[in-house]
Amino acid sequence: MKATFAITALVVLALGWTSEAVQVEVGDKSFPLEAVKQLKKIMELDENVGPHSDAQTFKTVCANPLVPQVFRPVCQRDEEVAVFSNLMVINMNECDICANPACVGCGY
């Protein structure tokens, strides 16, 4: 029983480390995969947001208090259009299996 618990704990820790290690790169910026997924969920809820949205639309996204903190510098430097529009076209399912070149840090 103790061995099963120890093995389960190690597997959970390993999965946590690998999911935290995966980063999504956009230009010279890199963001944790989970933060990008949260951002995309927020953007999907706003029917006005799309890959070709304007600056005002993305500023609305930046104003959302649920946007992960890692994106605050992007919003403060008025880089949200370039970064968010590029993030929108990345298939997160491909990042989960590390099949997209924008997703780095996969632990194989």
N, C-alpha and C positions, 0 to 999 in steps of 0.2 A: 504494500500500500504506500509506504514512504517513497519507494522508488518511482511509482507511477506519479505521485505528486511532484517529485523532483524533476522528472522528465517533462511533465506538463508545464511546470514553472519555467524551465529552460526554453521550451518552445515558445511560450508567450513572450518571454524577454527577447528572444531572437527575432520574433516577428515585430515587436515594438522597435527594436534597433534598426531593422532593415526599412521599415516604413518611415521612420524619422530620417533615415539617411537619403532617401530618394528626394531629389531636388528637381524642380522644373526650371529650365533656363530660358530666359528671354533676353536676347542681346547679351549685355554684360551683367545682367541681374539673375539671381537665383532665389527660388522660393521653395519652401517645403511642400511636398505633394499634398499633404492634408490641408494646408492653408489654401492652396490653389483650388482644391475641391470645394472648400467652404465658400470661397469667393465665387466660383462658378454657380453654386446653388443660389447664392444671393442674386447674381445676375440673371439666372433663369427665371426667378420669381418676378422680375421686372420685365414686362412685355415690351418695353421700349428699347431694351438693351440687345444689341447684336454686334457681330464682328465689325460692322461699319458704322457704329454709333458715333455721335459727335461728342465733343468735349463736355458739353453741358450734361448729357446723359450719363457719362462716366463720373462726372462730379457728383451726381446724385447717388451713384453707387458708393463713392468715397465717403459721402455724408452718412451712410448707413452705419450705425454703431456696431453692427454684427460683423463688419469687415475685419478680418484678422489683422492684428497689429503690424505684422510684417509688411503690409501694403501701405501703411501710413506714410512712410517716406516718399513712396511713389506719388501718392496723392498730394503731398505737400510741395513736391517739385514740379507739379503739373506734367507728369509723365504718364498719367493714367491712360490716355488714349493709346499711346504706343504699346504700353505693357498689357493693358487689359484686352485690347483687340487681338493681340497675338496670343494671349492665354486662352481666349475664347475658341480659337480654332484647333487647339491641341486636344486630342482625344485622350481623356483621362484613363479610359480602359487600357490604352496602349501603355500608359505610364505604370499602371498597376502590374503589368507583365514586362515592363522595361523594354518595350518594342519601339518606342518613339525616341529619336535621337535628342529631343529636348529634355528628356528625363534621364538624369544621371545619378550615380551613386548606388546603383543596384548591386546587391551583394550576392553574386553567383559563386 
